[in-house]
Amino acid sequence: MLVSRAGRVVDSANEHDSLKRDPIGGIAIYCAGCMLHVKDSLHDVAANMSLSMHEAPFICPFTFGEQGQFLGGEIAHGNLMISAVLFHKDEL
């Protein structure tokens, strides 16, 4: 589940774009604890993210001590967090 989770997070971020545009790039934060657990499968993690990013470039640092906003709006420390921000070309 940790190997496919990063791709699912990017898919979720893609769903928030009501125009359904392809991302032109992105930043994902992947928990370093998760990374250490799946380190032999990191190529699969990257492949899943690349597929979800529609092959757009992205960076993905591995961090300890993640803070983030939860579904209820509260900001707190969360273990095993993965988050993503996607960039889109502005269509005028």
mmCIF file as gemmi writes it, N, C-alpha and C atoms, coordinates in Angstrom:
data_model
loop_
_atom_site.group_PDB
_atom_site.id
_atom_site.type_symbol
_atom_site.label_atom_id
_atom_site.label_alt_id
_atom_site.label_comp_id
_atom_site.label_asym_id
_atom_site.label_entity_id
_atom_site.label_seq_id
_atom_site.pdbx_PDB_ins_code
_atom_site.Cartn_x
_atom_site.Cartn_y
_atom_site.Cartn_z
_atom_site.occupancy
_atom_site.B_iso_or_equiv
_atom_site.pdbx_formal_charge
_atom_site.auth_seq_id
_atom_site.auth_asym_id
_atom_site.pdbx_PDB_model_num
ATOM 1 N N . MET Axp A 1 ? 0.818 -1.204 0 1 0 ? 1 A 1
ATOM 2 C CA . MET Axp A 1 ? 0 0 0 1 0 ? 1 A 1
ATOM 3 C C . MET Axp A 1 ? 0.858 1.264 0 1 0 ? 1 A 1
ATOM 4 N N . LEU Axp A 2 ? 2.017 1.238 0.677 1 0 ? 2 A 1
ATOM 5 C CA . LEU Axp A 2 ? 2.872 2.418 0.707 1 0 ? 2 A 1
ATOM 6 C C . LEU Axp A 2 ? 3.497 2.703 -0.659 1 0 ? 2 A 1
ATOM 7 N N . VAL Axp A 3 ? 3.688 1.672 -1.457 1 0 ? 3 A 1
ATOM 8 C CA . VAL Axp A 3 ? 4.271 1.854 -2.791 1 0 ? 3 A 1
ATOM 9 C C . VAL Axp A 3 ? 3.28 2.55 -3.716 1 0 ? 3 A 1
ATOM 10 N N . SER Axp A 4 ? 2.026 2.181 -3.658 1 0 ? 4 A 1
ATOM 11 C CA . SER Axp A 4 ? 1.025 2.784 -4.551 1 0 ? 4 A 1
ATOM 12 C C . SER Axp A 4 ? 0.421 4.063 -3.987 1 0 ? 4 A 1
ATOM 13 N N . ARG Axp A 5 ? 0.606 4.305 -2.701 1 0 ? 5 A 1
ATOM 14 C CA . ARG Axp A 5 ? -0.057 5.431 -2.036 1 0 ? 5 A 1
ATOM 15 C C . ARG Axp A 5 ? 0.33 6.789 -2.628 1 0 ? 5 A 1
ATOM 16 N N . ALA Axp A 6 ? 1.593 7.009 -2.94 1 0 ? 6 A 1
ATOM 17 C CA . ALA Axp A 6 ? 2.01 8.301 -3.476 1 0 ? 6 A 1
ATOM 18 C C . ALA Axp A 6 ? 1.301 8.603 -4.794 1 0 ? 6 A 1
ATOM 19 N N . GLY Axp A 7 ? 1.159 7.61 -5.648 1 0 ? 7 A 1
ATOM 20 C CA . GLY Axp A 7 ? 0.422 7.799 -6.892 1 0 ? 7 A 1
ATOM 21 C C . GLY Axp A 7 ? -1.037 8.125 -6.639 1 0 ? 7 A 1
ATOM 22 N N . ARG Axp A 8 ? -1.623 7.479 -5.628 1 0 ? 8 A 1
ATOM 23 C CA . ARG Axp A 8 ? -3.026 7.762 -5.3 1 0 ? 8 A 1
ATOM 24 C C . ARG Axp A 8 ? -3.2 9.181 -4.768 1 0 ? 8 A 1
ATOM 25 N N . VAL Axp A 9 ? -2.21 9.67 -4.019 1 0 ? 9 A 1
ATOM 26 C CA . VAL Axp A 9 ? -2.274 11.052 -3.513 1 0 ? 9 A 1
ATOM 27 C C . VAL Axp A 9 ? -2.218 12.037 -4.686 1 0 ? 9 A 1
ATOM 28 N N . VAL Axp A 10 ? -1.345 11.781 -5.647 1 0 ? 10 A 1
ATOM 29 C CA . VAL Axp A 10 ? -1.264 12.648 -6.832 1 0 ? 10 A 1
ATOM 30 C C . VAL Axp A 10 ? -2.568 12.562 -7.627 1 0 ? 10 A 1
ATOM 31 N N . ASP Axp A 11 ? -3.131 11.368 -7.765 1 0 ? 11 A 1
ATOM 32 C CA . ASP Axp A 11 ? -4.428 11.236 -8.439 1 0 ? 11 A 1
ATOM 33 C C . ASP Axp A 11 ? -5.49 12.074 -7.741 1 0 ? 11 A 1
ATOM 34 N N . SER Axp A 12 ? -5.479 12.063 -6.415 1 0 ? 12 A 1
ATOM 35 C CA . SER Axp A 12 ? -6.44 12.845 -5.648 1 0 ? 12 A 1
ATOM 36 C C . SER Axp A 12 ? -6.254 14.338 -5.905 1 0 ? 12 A 1
ATOM 37 N N . ALA Axp A 13 ? -4.996 14.77 -5.961 1 0 ? 13 A 1
ATOM 38 C CA . ALA Axp A 13 ? -4.726 16.186 -6.262 1 0 ? 13 A 1
ATOM 39 C C . ALA Axp A 13 ? -5.208 16.531 -7.67 1 0 ? 13 A 1
ATOM 40 N N . ASN Axp A 14 ? -5.045 15.612 -8.612 1 0 ? 14 A 1
ATOM 41 C CA . ASN Axp A 14 ? -5.533 15.841 -9.978 1 0 ? 14 A 1
ATOM 42 C C . ASN Axp A 14 ? -7.046 16.005 -10.008 1 0 ? 14 A 1
ATOM 43 N N . GLU Axp A 15 ? -7.752 15.297 -9.15 1 0 ? 15 A 1
ATOM 44 C CA . GLU Axp A 15 ? -9.212 15.358 -9.125 1 0 ? 15 A 1
ATOM 45 C C . GLU Axp A 15 ? -9.73 16.709 -8.64 1 0 ? 15 A 1
ATOM 46 N N . HIS Axp A 16 ? -8.893 17.489 -7.96 1 0 ? 16 A 1
ATOM 47 C CA . HIS Axp A 16 ? -9.327 18.795 -7.467 1 0 ? 16 A 1
ATOM 48 C C . HIS Axp A 16 ? -9.318 19.861 -8.551 1 0 ? 16 A 1
ATOM 49 N N . ASP Axp A 17 ? -8.772 19.554 -9.71 1 0 ? 17 A 1
ATOM 50 C CA . ASP Axp A 17 ? -8.77 20.508 -10.819 1 0 ? 17 A 1
ATOM 51 C C . ASP Axp A 17 ? -10.052 20.307 -11.619 1 0 ? 17 A 1
ATOM 52 N N . SER Axp A 18 ? -10.985 21.222 -11.471 1 0 ? 18 A 1
ATOM 53 C CA . SER Axp A 18 ? -12.283 21.06 -12.121 1 0 ? 18 A 1
ATOM 54 C C . SER Axp A 18 ? -12.173 21.085 -13.645 1 0 ? 18 A 1
ATOM 55 N N . LEU Axp A 19 ? -11.078 21.645 -14.18 1 0 ? 19 A 1
ATOM 56 C CA . LEU Axp A 19 ? -10.903 21.692 -15.631 1 0 ? 19 A 1
ATOM 57 C C . LEU Axp A 19 ? -10.253 20.424 -16.176 1 0 ? 19 A 1
ATOM 58 N N . LYS Axp A 20 ? -9.794 19.546 -15.285 1 0 ? 20 A 1
ATOM 59 C CA . LYS Axp A 20 ? -9.172 18.272 -15.662 1 0 ? 20 A 1
ATOM 60 C C . LYS Axp A 20 ? -7.994 18.462 -16.611 1 0 ? 20 A 1
ATOM 61 N N . ARG Axp A 21 ? -7.145 19.454 -16.304 1 0 ? 21 A 1
ATOM 62 C CA . ARG Axp A 21 ? -5.947 19.69 -17.104 1 0 ? 21 A 1
ATOM 63 C C . ARG Axp A 21 ? -4.832 18.766 -16.636 1 0 ? 21 A 1
ATOM 64 N N . ASP Axp A 22 ? -3.922 18.443 -17.529 1 0 ? 22 A 1
ATOM 65 C CA . ASP Axp A 22 ? -2.747 17.663 -17.16 1 0 ? 22 A 1
ATOM 66 C C . ASP Axp A 22 ? -1.769 18.56 -16.41 1 0 ? 22 A 1
ATOM 67 N N . PRO Axp A 23 ? -1.166 18.046 -15.347 1 0 ? 23 A 1
ATOM 68 C CA . PRO Axp A 23 ? -0.171 18.851 -14.626 1 0 ? 23 A 1
ATOM 69 C C . PRO Axp A 23 ? 1.076 19.063 -15.487 1 0 ? 23 A 1
ATOM 70 N N . ILE Axp A 24 ? 1.759 20.198 -15.266 1 0 ? 24 A 1
ATOM 71 C CA . ILE Axp A 24 ? 3.022 20.456 -15.962 1 0 ? 24 A 1
ATOM 72 C C . ILE Axp A 24 ? 4.209 20.22 -15.036 1 0 ? 24 A 1
ATOM 73 N N . GLY Axp A 25 ? 3.935 19.916 -13.782 1 0 ? 25 A 1
ATOM 74 C CA . GLY Axp A 25 ? 4.987 19.631 -12.811 1 0 ? 25 A 1
ATOM 75 C C . GLY Axp A 25 ? 4.387 19.52 -11.434 1 0 ? 25 A 1
ATOM 76 N N . GLY Axp A 26 ? 5.214 19.121 -10.483 1 0 ? 26 A 1
ATOM 77 C CA . GLY Axp A 26 ? 4.689 18.988 -9.14 1 0 ? 26 A 1
ATOM 78 C C . GLY Axp A 26 ? 5.759 18.764 -8.09 1 0 ? 26 A 1
ATOM 79 N N . ILE Axp A 27 ? 5.322 18.89 -6.859 1 0 ? 27 A 1
ATOM 80 C CA . ILE Axp A 27 ? 6.151 18.618 -5.685 1 0 ? 27 A 1
ATOM 81 C C . ILE Axp A 27 ? 5.366 17.656 -4.806 1 0 ? 27 A 1
ATOM 82 N N . ALA Axp A 28 ? 5.998 16.571 -4.436 1 0 ? 28 A 1
ATOM 83 C CA . ALA Axp A 28 ? 5.379 15.633 -3.506 1 0 ? 28 A 1
ATOM 84 C C . ALA Axp A 28 ? 6.304 15.486 -2.304 1 0 ? 28 A 1
ATOM 85 N N . ILE Axp A 29 ? 5.742 15.391 -1.14 1 0 ? 29 A 1
ATOM 86 C CA . ILE Axp A 29 ? 6.492 15.141 0.095 1 0 ? 29 A 1
ATOM 87 C C . ILE Axp A 29 ? 6.145 13.725 0.533 1 0 ? 29 A 1
ATOM 88 N N . TYR Axp A 30 ? 7.156 12.913 0.697 1 0 ? 30 A 1
ATOM 89 C CA . TYR Axp A 30 ? 6.956 11.506 1.058 1 0 ? 30 A 1
ATOM 90 C C . TYR Axp A 30 ? 7.665 11.262 2.384 1 0 ? 30 A 1
ATOM 91 N N . CYS Axp A 31 ? 6.953 10.732 3.339 1 0 ? 31 A 1
ATOM 92 C CA . CYS Axp A 31 ? 7.492 10.468 4.666 1 0 ? 31 A 1
ATOM 93 C C . CYS Axp A 31 ? 8.76 9.62 4.574 1 0 ? 31 A 1
ATOM 94 N N . ALA Axp A 32 ? 9.828 10.076 5.214 1 0 ? 32 A 1
ATOM 95 C CA . ALA Axp A 32 ? 11.1 9.346 5.187 1 0 ? 32 A 1
ATOM 96 C C . ALA Axp A 32 ? 10.989 7.995 5.881 1 0 ? 32 A 1
ATOM 97 N N . GLY Axp A 33 ? 10.124 7.902 6.874 1 0 ? 33 A 1
ATOM 98 C CA . GLY Axp A 33 ? 9.898 6.614 7.523 1 0 ? 33 A 1
ATOM 99 C C . GLY Axp A 33 ? 9.302 5.604 6.557 1 0 ? 33 A 1
ATOM 100 N N . CYS Axp A 34 ? 8.335 6.059 5.739 1 0 ? 34 A 1
ATOM 101 C CA . CYS Axp A 34 ? 7.768 5.185 4.705 1 0 ? 34 A 1
ATOM 102 C C . CYS Axp A 34 ? 8.838 4.816 3.688 1 0 ? 34 A 1
ATOM 103 N N . MET Axp A 35 ? 9.633 5.812 3.298 1 0 ? 35 A 1
ATOM 104 C CA . MET Axp A 35 ? 10.686 5.573 2.315 1 0 ? 35 A 1
ATOM 105 C C . MET Axp A 35 ? 11.656 4.507 2.809 1 0 ? 35 A 1
ATOM 106 N N . LEU Axp A 36 ? 12.042 4.575 4.074 1 0 ? 36 A 1
ATOM 107 C CA . LEU Axp A 36 ? 12.961 3.576 4.617 1 0 ? 36 A 1
ATOM 108 C C . LEU Axp A 36 ? 12.336 2.181 4.606 1 0 ? 36 A 1
ATOM 109 N N . HIS Axp A 37 ? 11.032 2.132 4.802 1 0 ? 37 A 1
ATOM 110 C CA . HIS Axp A 37 ? 10.334 0.842 4.821 1 0 ? 37 A 1
ATOM 111 C C . HIS Axp A 37 ? 10.223 0.222 3.423 1 0 ? 37 A 1
ATOM 112 N N . VAL Axp A 38 ? 10.054 1.064 2.394 1 0 ? 38 A 1
ATOM 113 C CA . VAL Axp A 38 ? 9.859 0.56 1.026 1 0 ? 38 A 1
ATOM 114 C C . VAL Axp A 38 ? 11.066 0.806 0.127 1 0 ? 38 A 1
ATOM 115 N N . LYS Axp A 39 ? 12.226 1.084 0.716 1 0 ? 39 A 1
ATOM 116 C CA . LYS Axp A 39 ? 13.384 1.529 -0.073 1 0 ? 39 A 1
ATOM 117 C C . LYS Axp A 39 ? 13.732 0.605 -1.229 1 0 ? 39 A 1
ATOM 118 N N . ASP Axp A 40 ? 13.483 -0.682 -1.119 1 0 ? 40 A 1
ATOM 119 C CA . ASP Axp A 40 ? 13.761 -1.591 -2.227 1 0 ? 40 A 1
ATOM 120 C C . ASP Axp A 40 ? 12.761 -1.438 -3.372 1 0 ? 40 A 1
ATOM 121 N N . SER Axp A 41 ? 11.676 -0.726 -3.135 1 0 ? 41 A 1
ATOM 122 C CA . SER Axp A 41 ? 10.635 -0.528 -4.147 1 0 ? 41 A 1
ATOM 123 C C . SER Axp A 41 ? 10.488 0.936 -4.564 1 0 ? 41 A 1
ATOM 124 N N . LEU Axp A 42 ? 11.487 1.775 -4.274 1 0 ? 42 A 1
ATOM 125 C CA . LEU Axp A 42 ? 11.368 3.201 -4.594 1 0 ? 42 A 1
ATOM 126 C C . LEU Axp A 42 ? 11.19 3.454 -6.087 1 0 ? 42 A 1
ATOM 127 N N . HIS Axp A 43 ? 11.765 2.6 -6.922 1 0 ? 43 A 1
ATOM 128 C CA . HIS Axp A 43 ? 11.55 2.773 -8.366 1 0 ? 43 A 1
ATOM 129 C C . HIS Axp A 43 ? 10.072 2.595 -8.713 1 0 ? 43 A 1
ATOM 130 N N . ASP Axp A 44 ? 9.399 1.689 -8.022 1 0 ? 44 A 1
ATOM 131 C CA . ASP Axp A 44 ? 7.963 1.499 -8.246 1 0 ? 44 A 1
ATOM 132 C C . ASP Axp A 44 ? 7.167 2.698 -7.739 1 0 ? 44 A 1
ATOM 133 N N . VAL Axp A 45 ? 7.573 3.259 -6.599 1 0 ? 45 A 1
ATOM 134 C CA . VAL Axp A 45 ? 6.923 4.466 -6.08 1 0 ? 45 A 1
ATOM 135 C C . VAL Axp A 45 ? 7.038 5.582 -7.113 1 0 ? 45 A 1
ATOM 136 N N . ALA Axp A 46 ? 8.25 5.79 -7.631 1 0 ? 46 A 1
ATOM 137 C CA . ALA Axp A 46 ? 8.483 6.848 -8.626 1 0 ? 46 A 1
ATOM 138 C C . ALA Axp A 46 ? 7.693 6.579 -9.905 1 0 ? 46 A 1
ATOM 139 N N . ALA Axp A 47 ? 7.625 5.336 -10.336 1 0 ? 47 A 1
ATOM 140 C CA . ALA Axp A 47 ? 6.87 5.001 -11.55 1 0 ? 47 A 1
ATOM 141 C C . ALA Axp A 47 ? 5.385 5.284 -11.363 1 0 ? 47 A 1
ATOM 142 N N . ASN Axp A 48 ? 4.843 4.941 -10.194 1 0 ? 48 A 1
ATOM 143 C CA . ASN Axp A 48 ? 3.43 5.225 -9.917 1 0 ? 48 A 1
ATOM 144 C C . ASN Axp A 48 ? 3.17 6.725 -9.909 1 0 ? 48 A 1
ATOM 145 N N . MET Axp A 49 ? 4.084 7.478 -9.304 1 0 ? 49 A 1
ATOM 146 C CA . MET Axp A 49 ? 3.908 8.934 -9.267 1 0 ? 49 A 1
ATOM 147 C C . MET Axp A 49 ? 4.015 9.523 -10.664 1 0 ? 49 A 1
ATOM 148 N N . SER Axp A 50 ? 4.968 9.055 -11.448 1 0 ? 50 A 1
ATOM 149 C CA . SER Axp A 50 ? 5.141 9.561 -12.806 1 0 ? 50 A 1
ATOM 150 C C . SER Axp A 50 ? 3.898 9.303 -13.648 1 0 ? 50 A 1
ATOM 151 N N . LEU Axp A 51 ? 3.321 8.137 -13.512 1 0 ? 51 A 1
ATOM 152 C CA . LEU Axp A 51 ? 2.088 7.818 -14.228 1 0 ? 51 A 1
ATOM 153 C C . LEU Axp A 51 ? 0.961 8.751 -13.799 1 0 ? 51 A 1
ATOM 154 N N . SER Axp A 52 ? 0.823 8.968 -12.502 1 0 ? 52 A 1
ATOM 155 C CA . SER Axp A 52 ? -0.221 9.868 -11.994 1 0 ? 52 A 1
ATOM 156 C C . SER Axp A 52 ? 0.032 11.317 -12.379 1 0 ? 52 A 1
ATOM 157 N N . MET Axp A 53 ? 1.306 11.677 -12.545 1 0 ? 53 A 1
ATOM 158 C CA . MET Axp A 53 ? 1.662 13.038 -12.965 1 0 ? 53 A 1
ATOM 159 C C . MET Axp A 53 ? 1.547 13.218 -14.478 1 0 ? 53 A 1
ATOM 160 N N . HIS Axp A 54 ? 1.085 12.188 -15.179 1 0 ? 54 A 1
ATOM 161 C CA . HIS Axp A 54 ? 0.968 12.201 -16.642 1 0 ? 54 A 1
ATOM 162 C C . HIS Axp A 54 ? 2.333 12.457 -17.271 1 0 ? 54 A 1
ATOM 163 N N . GLU Axp A 55 ? 3.366 11.884 -16.661 1 0 ? 55 A 1
ATOM 164 C CA . GLU Axp A 55 ? 4.763 11.962 -17.107 1 0 ? 55 A 1
ATOM 165 C C . GLU Axp A 55 ? 5.381 13.359 -16.962 1 0 ? 55 A 1
ATOM 166 N N . ALA Axp A 56 ? 4.698 14.284 -16.273 1 0 ? 56 A 1
ATOM 167 C CA . ALA Axp A 56 ? 5.262 15.62 -16.024 1 0 ? 56 A 1
ATOM 168 C C . ALA Axp A 56 ? 6.373 15.501 -14.978 1 0 ? 56 A 1
ATOM 169 N N . PRO Axp A 57 ? 7.355 16.391 -15.001 1 0 ? 57 A 1
ATOM 170 C CA . PRO Axp A 57 ? 8.439 16.322 -14.011 1 0 ? 57 A 1
ATOM 171 C C . PRO Axp A 57 ? 7.943 16.667 -12.607 1 0 ? 57 A 1
ATOM 172 N N . PHE Axp A 58 ? 8.587 16.066 -11.621 1 0 ? 58 A 1
ATOM 173 C CA . PHE Axp A 58 ? 8.25 16.351 -10.229 1 0 ? 58 A 1
ATOM 174 C C . PHE Axp A 58 ? 9.477 16.11 -9.367 1 0 ? 58 A 1
ATOM 175 N N . ILE Axp A 59 ? 9.457 16.712 -8.188 1 0 ? 59 A 1
ATOM 176 C CA . ILE Axp A 59 ? 10.474 16.421 -7.184 1 0 ? 59 A 1
ATOM 177 C C . ILE Axp A 59 ? 9.762 15.815 -5.984 1 0 ? 59 A 1
ATOM 178 N N . CYS Axp A 60 ? 10.523 15.039 -5.213 1 0 ? 60 A 1
ATOM 179 C CA . CYS Axp A 60 ? 9.907 14.364 -4.082 1 0 ? 60 A 1
ATOM 180 C C . CYS Axp A 60 ? 10.928 14.201 -2.962 1 0 ? 60 A 1
ATOM 181 N N . PRO Axp A 61 ? 11.041 15.201 -2.08 1 0 ? 61 A 1
ATOM 182 C CA . PRO Axp A 61 ? 11.914 15.022 -0.918 1 0 ? 61 A 1
ATOM 183 C C . PRO Axp A 61 ? 11.28 14.075 0.101 1 0 ? 61 A 1
ATOM 184 N N . PHE Axp A 62 ? 12.133 13.478 0.891 1 0 ? 62 A 1
ATOM 185 C CA . PHE Axp A 62 ? 11.709 12.565 1.956 1 0 ? 62 A 1
ATOM 186 C C . PHE Axp A 62 ? 11.97 13.263 3.281 1 0 ? 62 A 1
ATOM 187 N N . THR Axp A 63 ? 10.924 13.465 4.068 1 0 ? 63 A 1
ATOM 188 C CA . THR Axp A 63 ? 11.044 14.262 5.284 1 0 ? 63 A 1
ATOM 189 C C . THR Axp A 63 ? 10.594 13.468 6.507 1 0 ? 63 A 1
ATOM 190 N N . PHE Axp A 64 ? 11.099 13.881 7.653 1 0 ? 64 A 1
ATOM 191 C CA . PHE Axp A 64 ? 10.641 13.361 8.939 1 0 ? 64 A 1
ATOM 192 C C . PHE Axp A 64 ? 9.849 14.475 9.632 1 0 ? 64 A 1
ATOM 193 N N . GLY Axp A 65 ? 8.826 14.13 10.387 1 0 ? 65 A 1
ATOM 194 C CA . GLY Axp A 65 ? 8.086 15.113 11.171 1 0 ? 65 A 1
ATOM 195 C C . GLY Axp A 65 ? 7.142 15.95 10.352 1 0 ? 65 A 1
ATOM 196 N N . GLU Axp A 66 ? 6.332 15.318 9.538 1 0 ? 66 A 1
ATOM 197 C CA . GLU Axp A 66 ? 5.443 16.049 8.639 1 0 ? 66 A 1
ATOM 198 C C . GLU Axp A 66 ? 4.312 16.747 9.386 1 0 ? 66 A 1
ATOM 199 N N . GLN Axp A 67 ? 3.988 17.913 8.915 1 0 ? 67 A 1
ATOM 200 C CA . GLN Axp A 67 ? 2.843 18.675 9.396 1 0 ? 67 A 1
ATOM 201 C C . GLN Axp A 67 ? 1.928 18.874 8.201 1 0 ? 67 A 1
ATOM 202 N N . GLY Axp A 68 ? 0.644 18.849 8.425 1 0 ? 68 A 1
ATOM 203 C CA . GLY Axp A 68 ? -0.251 19.043 7.299 1 0 ? 68 A 1
ATOM 204 C C . GLY Axp A 68 ? -1.665 19.326 7.731 1 0 ? 68 A 1
ATOM 205 N N . GLN Axp A 69 ? -2.48 19.664 6.733 1 0 ? 69 A 1
ATOM 206 C CA . GLN Axp A 69 ? -3.89 19.943 6.988 1 0 ? 69 A 1
ATOM 207 C C . GLN Axp A 69 ? -4.689 18.672 6.727 1 0 ? 69 A 1
ATOM 208 N N . PHE Axp A 70 ? -5.512 18.32 7.669 1 0 ? 70 A 1
ATOM 209 C CA . PHE Axp A 70 ? -6.338 17.134 7.558 1 0 ? 70 A 1
ATOM 210 C C . PHE Axp A 70 ? -7.681 17.494 6.943 1 0 ? 70 A 1
ATOM 211 N N . LEU Axp A 71 ? -8.478 16.489 6.612 1 0 ? 71 A 1
ATOM 212 C CA . LEU Axp A 71 ? -9.746 16.713 5.917 1 0 ? 71 A 1
ATOM 213 C C . LEU Axp A 71 ? -10.67 17.652 6.666 1 0 ? 71 A 1
ATOM 214 N N . GLY Axp A 72 ? -10.632 17.649 7.997 1 0 ? 72 A 1
ATOM 215 C CA . GLY Axp A 72 ? -11.484 18.53 8.787 1 0 ? 72 A 1
ATOM 216 C C . GLY Axp A 72 ? -10.969 19.963 8.866 1 0 ? 72 A 1
ATOM 217 N N . GLY Axp A 73 ? -9.812 20.244 8.275 1 0 ? 73 A 1
ATOM 218 C CA . GLY Axp A 73 ? -9.255 21.591 8.254 1 0 ? 73 A 1
ATOM 219 C C . GLY Axp A 73 ? -8.202 21.847 9.308 1 0 ? 73 A 1
ATOM 220 N N . GLU Axp A 74 ? -8.085 20.956 10.305 1 0 ? 74 A 1
ATOM 221 C CA . GLU Axp A 74 ? -7.094 21.166 11.354 1 0 ? 74 A 1
ATOM 222 C C . GLU Axp A 74 ? -5.691 20.853 10.832 1 0 ? 74 A 1
ATOM 223 N N . ILE Axp A 75 ? -4.711 21.595 11.343 1 0 ? 75 A 1
ATOM 224 C CA . ILE Axp A 75 ? -3.316 21.384 10.99 1 0 ? 75 A 1
ATOM 225 C C . ILE Axp A 75 ? -2.65 20.692 12.173 1 0 ? 75 A 1
ATOM 226 N N . ALA Axp A 76 ? -1.977 19.581 11.908 1 0 ? 76 A 1
ATOM 227 C CA . ALA Axp A 76 ? -1.38 18.795 12.982 1 0 ? 76 A 1
ATOM 228 C C . ALA Axp A 76 ? -0.232 17.958 12.441 1 0 ? 76 A 1
ATOM 229 N N . HIS Axp A 77 ? 0.497 17.355 13.374 1 0 ? 77 A 1
ATOM 230 C CA . HIS Axp A 77 ? 1.534 16.409 12.994 1 0 ? 77 A 1
ATOM 231 C C . HIS Axp A 77 ? 0.865 15.108 12.573 1 0 ? 77 A 1
ATOM 232 N N . GLY Axp A 78 ? 1.378 14.532 11.524 1 0 ? 78 A 1
ATOM 233 C CA . GLY Axp A 78 ? 0.834 13.258 11.071 1 0 ? 78 A 1
ATOM 234 C C . GLY Axp A 78 ? 1.953 12.312 10.699 1 0 ? 78 A 1
ATOM 235 N N . ASN Axp A 79 ? 1.848 11.096 11.11 1 0 ? 79 A 1
ATOM 236 C CA . ASN Axp A 79 ? 2.841 10.097 10.74 1 0 ? 79 A 1
ATOM 237 C C . ASN Axp A 79 ? 2.495 9.499 9.382 1 0 ? 79 A 1
ATOM 238 N N . LEU Axp A 80 ? 3.512 9.08 8.661 1 0 ? 80 A 1
ATOM 239 C CA . LEU Axp A 80 ? 3.363 8.404 7.369 1 0 ? 80 A 1
ATOM 240 C C . LEU Axp A 80 ? 2.655 9.271 6.334 1 0 ? 80 A 1
ATOM 241 N N . MET Axp A 81 ? 2.883 10.578 6.37 1 0 ? 81 A 1
ATOM 242 C CA . MET Axp A 81 ? 2.189 11.494 5.477 1 0 ? 81 A 1
ATOM 243 C C . MET Axp A 81 ? 2.82 11.532 4.089 1 0 ? 81 A 1
ATOM 244 N N . ILE Axp A 82 ? 1.976 11.682 3.114 1 0 ? 82 A 1
ATOM 245 C CA . ILE Axp A 82 ? 2.379 11.933 1.742 1 0 ? 82 A 1
ATOM 246 C C . ILE Axp A 82 ? 1.479 13.055 1.246 1 0 ? 82 A 1
ATOM 247 N N . SER Axp A 83 ? 2.068 14.081 0.666 1 0 ? 83 A 1
ATOM 248 C CA . SER Axp A 83 ? 1.275 15.189 0.149 1 0 ? 83 A 1
ATOM 249 C C . SER Axp A 83 ? 1.805 15.576 -1.22 1 0 ? 83 A 1
ATOM 250 N N . ALA Axp A 84 ? 0.981 16.29 -1.982 1 0 ? 84 A 1
ATOM 251 C CA . ALA Axp A 84 ? 1.384 16.685 -3.331 1 0 ? 84 A 1
ATOM 252 C C . ALA Axp A 84 ? 0.782 18.028 -3.696 1 0 ? 84 A 1
ATOM 253 N N . VAL Axp A 85 ? 1.563 18.805 -4.443 1 0 ? 85 A 1
ATOM 254 C CA . VAL Axp A 85 ? 1.109 20.057 -5.046 1 0 ? 85 A 1
ATOM 255 C C . VAL Axp A 85 ? 1.408 19.94 -6.528 1 0 ? 85 A 1
ATOM 256 N N . LEU Axp A 86 ? 0.399 20.202 -7.354 1 0 ? 86 A 1
ATOM 257 C CA . LEU Axp A 86 ? 0.567 20.103 -8.799 1 0 ? 86 A 1
ATOM 258 C C . LEU Axp A 86 ? 0.481 21.485 -9.421 1 0 ? 86 A 1
ATOM 259 N N . PHE Axp A 87 ? 1.223 21.677 -10.483 1 0 ? 87 A 1
ATOM 260 C CA . PHE Axp A 87 ? 1.206 22.936 -11.217 1 0 ? 87 A 1
ATOM 261 C C . PHE Axp A 87 ? 0.575 22.694 -12.581 1 0 ? 87 A 1
ATOM 262 N N . HIS Axp A 88 ? -0.236 23.67 -13.005 1 0 ? 88 A 1
ATOM 263 C CA . HIS Axp A 88 ? -0.91 23.584 -14.301 1 0 ? 88 A 1
ATOM 264 C C . HIS Axp A 88 ? -0.622 24.849 -15.088 1 0 ? 88 A 1
ATOM 265 N N . LYS Axp A 89 ? -0.627 24.72 -16.394 1 0 ? 89 A 1
ATOM 266 C CA . LYS Axp A 89 ? -0.473 25.88 -17.263 1 0 ? 89 A 1
ATOM 267 C C . LYS Axp A 89 ? -1.784 26.643 -17.241 1 0 ? 89 A 1
ATOM 268 N N . ASP Axp A 90 ? -1.68 27.945 -17.023 1 0 ? 90 A 1
ATOM 269 C CA . ASP Axp A 90 ? -2.865 28.787 -16.978 1 0 ? 90 A 1
ATOM 270 C C . ASP Axp A 90 ? -3.391 28.967 -18.4 1 0 ? 90 A 1
ATOM 271 N N . GLU Axp A 91 ? -4.625 28.608 -18.607 1 0 ? 91 A 1
ATOM 272 C CA . GLU Axp A 91 ? -5.253 28.755 -19.911 1 0 ? 91 A 1
ATOM 273 C C . GLU Axp A 91 ? -6.015 30.081 -19.937 1 0 ? 91 A 1
ATOM 274 N N . LEU Axp A 92 ? -5.578 31.001 -20.773 1 0 ? 92 A 1
ATOM 275 C CA . LEU Axp A 92 ? -6.268 32.303 -20.875 1 0 ? 92 A 1
ATOM 276 C C . LEU Axp A 92 ? -7.16 32.361 -22.071 1 0 ? 92 A 1
